[in-house]
Amino acid sequence: MNIVKKIWVKNWERGQLFFVQEFIDIVIKIQSRVSQIDTIAESGKLQIEKFNRKDFGWWKIQIEDLLVQNDLDMVLGERPEKITQEEWGKLDKKAKAIIRLSLSKDVAFNILKETTAKGIMDALSNMYEKPSAANKVYLIRELVNTRMQEGSSVIVHINNMNSILSRLGSVNIKFEDEVQALLLLSSLPDSWSGTVTAIMSSTSKFTFDGIQDTILGEDVRRRNSGESSSGLMHVGRGRKNNRGSGSGNKKRS
C-alpha cells in the first residue's frame, strides 16, 4: 500500500508540474500575441477586409488610407523628379504587395499582368467602378436579390441596401427616393408583412429615410417586446403549474 501511495503521489506531482508548465506556456503565448498586436497598432500596419467584388468604393477608400499610413500613396500618381527611378521602384513594389494582399484570390488573378500599383488600381477601377454594362447588370442583380433573412440584423440589412444603392449611384443608376423606400420595404421578410401593410396604409408618399426610421423603430419595439413576452410566458407557465397543482389537490380531497 505504501508503495502504491508513493507512486500515486509522485504521478500526481508530475501532473501538477505539467499543468503549471502548460499554464506558463499559455501565458507566454498570450503575452507574445498581445505584444505583436501592440506593435502592429503602433506601426500603423492595419489590416482591411479583402476585396471580393463587393463594394469597391468602400474598399478603395480603405486601401488608399492604408497606403497613406505607409507613406506609399504617392505611387498612385506620377513620379516626382526628386525621387530616383530606383527609389520609386522600391516604393511601388511595396505598394503593389499591400494592394494584392488586400484582394481575394479570384480578383487578384484578374490583375496579374499589371506591373505597377497605379496599373492595378486603374484596372480594378475599370472593372468594378466604371459604369460598364457588366457592372450595372451585376449591381442591379444584387439589388433585386437582396432580401433580409428571418432573424437577421435589421441594421446590417439596411446598411447593405444603402451600400448597393450608393454603388449604383456611382455608375449613374439612380432611383427616386420613393422607389428606394419601396425597394427597402419589399426586401423585408414575411414576418414583417404586418408592418409593411400598416406603413402602406398610413401614407401614399414614401421617403427612404422615413421608411428606414420606421423599420429601425419597429425593430427596437420588437426586441423590447420580445424580452417582455418571454417574461410573461415564464409567469404564465408558473401559473399554469399552480392551477394544475390546485386542481389535483381538490381531486384528492
C-alpha positions, 0 to 999 in steps of 0.5 A, a space after each residue: 500500500 505504501 508503495 502504491 501511495 508513493 507512486 500515486 503521489 509522485 504521478 500526481 506531482 508530475 501532473 501538477 508540474 505539467 499543468 503549471 508548465 502548460 499554464 506558463 506556456 499559455 501565458 507566454 503565448 498570450 503575452 507574445 500575441 498581445 505584444 505583436 498586436 501592440 506593435 502592429 497598432 503602433 506601426 500603423 500596419 492595419 489590416 482591411 477586409 479583402 476585396 471580393 467584388 463587393 463594394 469597391 468604393 468602400 474598399 478603395 477608400 480603405 486601401 488608399 488610407 492604408 497606403 497613406 499610413 505607409 507613406 506609399 500613396 504617392 505611387 498612385 500618381 506620377 513620379 516626382 523628379 526628386 525621387 530616383 527611378 530606383 527609389 520609386 521602384 522600391 516604393 511601388 513594389 511595396 505598394 503593389 504587395 499591400 494592394 494584392 494582399 488586400 484582394 481575394 484570390 479570384 480578383 487578384 488573378 484578374 490583375 496579374 499582368 499589371 506591373 505597377 500599383 497605379 496599373 492595378 488600381 486603374 484596372 480594378 477601377 475599370 472593372 468594378 467602378 466604371 459604369 460598364 454594362 457588366 457592372 450595372 447588370 451585376 449591381 442591379 442583380 444584387 439589388 433585386 436579390 437582396 432580401 433580409 433573412 428571418 432573424 437577421 440584423 435589421 441594421 446590417 440589412 439596411 446598411 447593405 441596401 444603402 451600400 448597393 444603392 450608393 454603388 449604383 449611384 456611382 455608375 449613374 443608376 439612380 432611383 427616386 427616393 420613393 422607389 428606394 423606400 419601396 425597394 427597402 420595404 419589399 426586401 423585408 421578410 414575411 414576418 414583417 408583412 404586418 408592418 409593411 401593410 400598416 406603413 402602406 396604409 398610413 401614407 401614399 408618399 414614401 421617403 427612404 429615410 422615413 421608411 428606414 426610421 420606421 423599420 429601425 423603430 419597429 425593430 427596437 419595439 420588437 426586441 423590447 417586446 420580445 424580452 417582455 413576452 418571454 417574461 410573461 410566458 415564464 409567469 404564465 407557465 408558473 401559473 399554469 403549474 399552480 392551477 394544475 397543482 390546485 386542481 389535483 389537490 381538490 381531486 384528492 380531497 
